[in-house]
Amino acid sequence: MKVDLFLFFAFLSQIALSSMAIASPPSSRVSLCEKGEATFFSCVLENKKIVSLCGDSDNLSSTKNGYVQYRFGSPSNMEMMYPKKHTPPVGIFFKSDNSGGSVTTANEVFFNIGNYKYILGYAEVNNGYLAVVKGKDEQQVFFKRCDKKQPIIEIPQDLSRFEQR
């Protein structure tokens, strides 16, 4: 009797799990950018959060016009937007090309909020990533790679939308 009851509950839990999988298919959306916006970088992180760098598509070569905005979270729960208002990227977002040879080339966009530096990047070795470091010694407080099973929108190498640092 105890074995039958155990099997019955195991069967019910299996049905519940499979119906949950059918009811909530994985999101196919890879960007938090809106329709009509340019997507400068976007990926689904290993923790299933989406990180995107969005902006207007009219001023792709200007650092002083238009806007760029960092977004983090999910389509149903935007956990962070920076800056809050649409603001030109000059003095806020910076681009760096960190080349350690053909194998370790990294393309990064970064910005600072207080003592924290947020780094969105793409490197052949690490795939895409989001890193957050603190202070002058840049102590790492957060690092997540982009999920390799999901598409990634890389930062274009020749993008002049951001100040070079």
C-alpha positions as CSV (number, residue, x, y, z in Angstrom):
1,M,0.0,0.0,0.0
2,K,2.8,2.4,0.9
3,V,4.6,1.6,-2.3
4,D,1.4,2.2,-4.4
5,L,0.8,5.6,-2.7
6,F,4.5,6.6,-3.3
7,L,4.2,5.7,-7.0
8,F,0.9,7.6,-7.2
9,F,2.4,10.8,-5.8
10,A,5.5,10.4,-8.0
11,F,3.2,10.0,-11.0
12,L,1.3,13.2,-10.1
13,S,4.4,15.2,-9.6
14,Q,5.7,14.1,-13.0
15,I,2.4,15.3,-14.6
16,A,2.6,18.6,-12.8
17,L,6.2,19.2,-13.9
18,S,5.5,18.3,-17.5
19,S,2.4,20.6,-17.6
20,M,4.5,23.4,-16.2
21,A,7.0,23.0,-19.0
22,I,4.2,23.1,-21.6
23,A,2.6,26.1,-20.0
24,S,5.7,28.2,-19.9
25,P,7.9,27.7,-22.9
26,P,11.4,29.3,-22.9
27,S,11.5,32.9,-24.0
28,S,12.8,33.4,-27.5
29,R,13.4,37.1,-26.9
30,V,17.1,37.9,-26.6
31,S,16.9,41.7,-26.2
32,L,15.2,44.2,-23.8
33,C,15.4,46.8,-26.6
34,E,12.1,48.0,-28.0
35,K,11.1,47.8,-31.6
36,G,12.8,50.6,-33.6
37,E,15.7,50.9,-31.2
38,A,19.3,49.9,-32.0
39,T,20.7,47.0,-30.0
40,F,24.4,47.5,-29.4
41,F,24.8,44.4,-27.2
42,S,22.4,41.8,-25.8
43,C,22.4,38.3,-24.4
44,V,20.8,35.9,-22.0
45,L,23.1,35.4,-19.1
46,E,23.8,32.0,-17.4
47,N,21.3,33.0,-14.7
48,K,18.6,33.5,-17.4
49,K,18.5,37.3,-17.0
50,I,18.8,39.4,-20.1
51,V,21.4,42.2,-20.4
52,S,21.0,44.7,-23.2
53,L,22.5,48.0,-24.4
54,C,19.9,49.9,-26.4
55,G,19.6,53.2,-28.1
56,D,18.1,55.3,-30.8
57,S,18.9,54.2,-34.3
58,D,19.1,57.7,-35.8
59,N,22.4,58.8,-34.4
60,L,24.6,55.6,-34.6
61,S,27.8,57.6,-35.1
62,S,27.2,60.4,-32.6
63,T,28.3,60.4,-28.9
64,K,26.6,63.8,-28.3
65,N,23.1,63.1,-29.7
66,G,20.4,60.5,-29.3
67,Y,20.5,58.1,-26.4
68,V,22.0,54.9,-25.1
69,Q,20.5,52.9,-22.2
70,Y,21.6,49.8,-20.2
71,R,18.8,47.4,-19.3
72,F,18.9,44.3,-17.1
73,G,16.2,41.8,-16.1
74,S,13.5,40.2,-18.2
75,P,10.7,41.5,-20.5
76,S,8.2,41.2,-17.6
77,N,10.6,42.5,-14.9
78,M,13.0,45.3,-15.8
79,E,15.3,45.2,-12.7
80,M,17.7,48.0,-13.8
81,M,17.8,50.8,-16.4
82,Y,20.6,53.2,-16.6
83,P,20.4,56.1,-17.1
84,K,16.7,56.4,-16.2
85,K,16.0,59.0,-19.0
86,H,17.1,58.8,-22.6
87,T,20.5,60.6,-22.5
88,P,23.3,61.0,-25.1
89,P,26.2,58.5,-24.3
90,V,28.9,61.2,-24.2
91,G,30.6,61.1,-20.7
92,I,28.5,58.1,-19.6
93,F,29.3,55.1,-21.9
94,F,32.8,54.2,-23.0
95,K,34.2,51.6,-25.4
96,S,37.5,49.8,-25.0
97,D,39.2,47.3,-27.3
98,N,41.4,45.1,-25.2
99,S,43.5,43.1,-27.5
100,G,46.0,40.6,-26.2
101,G,46.6,39.1,-29.6
102,S,44.3,37.4,-32.0
103,V,43.1,34.9,-29.5
104,T,42.1,37.2,-26.6
105,T,40.6,40.2,-28.4
106,A,37.8,41.6,-26.3
107,N,35.4,44.4,-27.2
108,E,33.8,46.1,-24.2
109,V,31.4,48.9,-23.3
110,F,31.5,50.2,-19.7
111,F,29.9,52.8,-17.5
112,N,30.2,53.8,-13.9
113,I,27.6,54.3,-11.2
114,G,29.2,55.5,-8.0
115,N,32.0,53.2,-7.0
116,Y,30.7,50.4,-9.4
117,K,31.8,49.8,-13.0
118,Y,29.6,47.8,-15.2
119,I,31.3,46.1,-18.1
120,L,29.5,44.5,-21.1
121,G,31.8,42.6,-23.3
122,Y,32.5,40.0,-25.9
123,A,35.7,38.0,-26.2
124,E,36.4,34.9,-28.4
125,V,37.6,33.0,-25.3
126,N,34.8,34.1,-22.8
127,N,31.9,34.5,-25.2
128,G,29.8,37.5,-24.0
129,Y,29.7,38.6,-20.4
130,L,28.5,41.1,-17.8
131,A,31.0,42.1,-15.1
132,V,30.5,44.5,-12.2
133,V,33.6,45.6,-10.3
134,K,33.9,47.9,-7.3
135,G,36.4,50.6,-6.3
136,K,39.8,51.7,-7.8
137,D,41.2,48.2,-7.4
138,E,38.2,46.9,-9.4
139,Q,37.3,44.1,-7.1
140,Q,34.8,41.8,-8.9
141,V,31.4,41.7,-7.3
142,F,29.5,40.1,-10.2
143,F,30.4,38.1,-13.3
144,K,28.1,36.1,-15.6
145,R,28.8,34.8,-19.0
146,C,26.2,34.8,-21.8
147,D,24.5,31.4,-22.2
148,K,26.2,29.8,-25.2
149,K,22.9,28.0,-26.1
150,Q,21.2,31.4,-26.7
151,P,22.0,33.9,-29.5
152,I,24.2,36.9,-28.7
153,I,24.3,40.4,-30.2
154,E,27.9,41.4,-30.0
155,I,29.3,45.0,-29.8
156,P,30.3,46.0,-33.3
157,Q,34.1,46.5,-33.5
158,D,33.8,49.7,-35.7
159,L,31.0,51.3,-33.6
160,S,31.7,55.0,-33.1
161,R,28.6,55.6,-30.8
162,F,30.8,55.4,-27.7
163,E,33.9,57.4,-26.6
164,Q,37.0,55.3,-26.8
165,R,39.0,54.7,-23.6
